[in-house]
């Protein structure tokens, strides 16, 4: 095959081809590398400034997620009904008519205009 050079920050891997006795981990590495025609060179990890982003430890802390806790009381349906009843009062409808939307969307626009005046 093609000759290639493998750079590693695993120093003992550089001498794996010269060793007579290997432990299990080294044996697995040697078995993997035996299929390739490669030269192994040691390159310290700190000196490898162009390593890809996935091989480097994250420098920025991850974003913290804030949670919103909402406690729903037993009187919530009553509070909703009271708010709806209050919103339907004529004086509140006039105040809530944003840019005349109630008049434009009404079945009887003239009646709404008269009530507002």
N, C-alpha and C positions, 0 to 999 in steps of 0.2 A: 504494500500500500504506500500511500504518500507519507513522507516523513513530516512529523509535526512536533511542535514544542508545547509542552503543558507547563504553565506557571501555576504554582501552588503556594499557599502560606502554611502548608503542613510539612514541616521540615523533614520529618522522618520518611515521608513519601519520596523525597529526592533520592534516598539511598536504598530504596526497597529492592531494586534490581540487583544490588551488590550483596545483600545480606544472605547468610547461609540458613539461619533459623528465623522463621517468621511466626508471629502469633496469628490467631484466627482472623483478626481484622486486617492485618497486613496481607494475609493469604488471599482474602477476598479482593483486596485492591489489586494485587498482582494478577489474579485471574482475570479481572476486568481489563487491565491494561495489556495483557499478553496478546490480545487480538489486534493491537495497534502498534505501528512503528513510531514510537514517540520518545522524545527526550524530556525528562522531568527536571525543571529548574525551580529552585526555591525563590520566592518573592515575598518579603514580609508584608503582612496585611496592612500595617500602618503606611507603608510606602505605596500601596495600591490606591492611589487617589482617583483613578478613573474607573473604579469598580461600578457596576450597574447599581441602580437605586435599590433593587430588591435584595442585594446582598449586604446592604448596610443597615445598621441600627437606626431606627427612627430618631431624629433629633428633636423634633417638636412634639410636645405632649399631645395626645389625642384630644379632640374637642369634648368637653364635658356636656352631657345632655341634661338639660333641666327638665324636670317633670312638673306638670300642673296637677295638683290634687284638688278635686272638687267634691265637696261633701254635699250630698243631696238629702235634705231633711224631709220628714214626713209631711210637712206643710207646703211643699213645693207646688203641688197642683192648685192649692188655694191661692198661693202667691201669683201664679200664672193667671188664674181666673180674675183676680183682683186687678192685675195690670192690664188685662184685656178690657175689662169693664171700664176702667179709668180712661183707657185710650179711646174708647168709643164715645165718650162724652163730647157733645158739640164743641165746647170751648177748646178741647184738646185736638179735635179733628182739624179745626181751623189753624191751629199752631203747627200741626204736622203736615200741612199741605205744601209740600216742597215744590216750588216752581209751578204751581197750578196742576199738579198731576191728578189730584182728586177731581178737579173740574173736567179735565180732558178725558179721563177714564170713566166718568160718571154716565149712567143711563139717561139722566136728565140734567145736562150741564147748566141750564138756566136756573133750575131750582137751587143747585149748589151755589151758584154765583149770588143769588138773592140772599141765601142764608148767610153767606160770608160777609155781605155788606150790611 
